[in-house]
Amino acid sequence: MAQALELPCIDLSSPDRISTAESIRQACLDYGFFYLVNHGIEDEMLKQVFDESRKFFSMPLQKKMRLARRDLKESFYIGPMEGGNLNQWPSEGIVYSYPNHHPWLSRIWESLGVLPHWRATMESYHEKILAVGKRLLSLIALALNLDESFFEQVGAPMGWVRLLHYPGELAVSDTGTYGASAHSDYGMITLLATDGVQGLQICREKDKVPRVWEDVPHANGAFIVNIGDMLERWTNCLFRSTLHRVIATGQERYSVAFFLDPNSDCMVECLESCCSEACPPKFPPIRSGDYLQERLRLTYALKG
């Protein structure tokens, strides 16, 4: 059994933005993970999202796309709603699944029209969680001694919702089979809602051998927030992107992740507040879209 962590808890409703930003900064320095509470998304909204996710993943196997992966999870992506997005919905016959778009997807939803509330629920959730993510980014900007609108001005952040289902058939194993194998997220920040079933673990020292894994307990009403690789790069490794995984526990598990990234044309280069003569930039500037594309290419090349 891994030791359970006591992660910092950030109150998004606090009127003291400077103190909140300082708490976020410390959490990002120490863990790269924290809980976010009083975020404004109602329990009923989250319940609806999880209910619709369960309906989707409980459909017959022949009506769902299954990829041959080492991980055991099933997932479904919902991309940005604004600007003529490419999302198509279960009741419309085709699904757009970013970044795994594939012609096979056109066959998944054959004869499917049994989720009448699915699209409305997911669109509503996407709108609300995007607003929460942007509020959080403004505090992260303050934590980095930047203007609070910095990330909005330079990157016009976009969000992706990912519904996740981990089957419960397999118990904990030492054979290298996980619900989600060890990884760090590619983008800026991730906000995760879970159904209460345990399994998430983090490794605070990703370069240490052997790795030490710690359990992240579920917290009712809280999002679990973590820093992604792009923000680690942007901050010159001041803020850490922490390695994490989901272990198989023998219980079925659902979660909903929200990834917030800058638009593809945003130039990611070391922030002035994160470098000095003694600590020069560690990475060259790169377009956000190019960075994410390369990370995805390498990931799927390794898994293919």
Secondary structure, DSSP 8 states (H G I E B T S, - for coil): --EE----EEETT-S-HHHHHHHHHHHHHHTSEEEEE--S--HHHHHHHHHHHHHHHTS-GGGS-----SS--EEEEE--SSSS-----GGGT----SS---GGGGGTTTT----TTHHHHHHHHHHHHHHHHHHHHHHHHHHTTS-TTHHHHHH--EEEEEEEEE-SSS---SSS--SEEEE--SSSEEEEEE-S---EEEES-TTSSS---EE----TT-EEEEE-HHHHHHTTTSS---EEEE---SS-EEEEEEEEE--TT-EE---GGG--SSS--SS--EEHHHHHHHHHHHHHHHH-
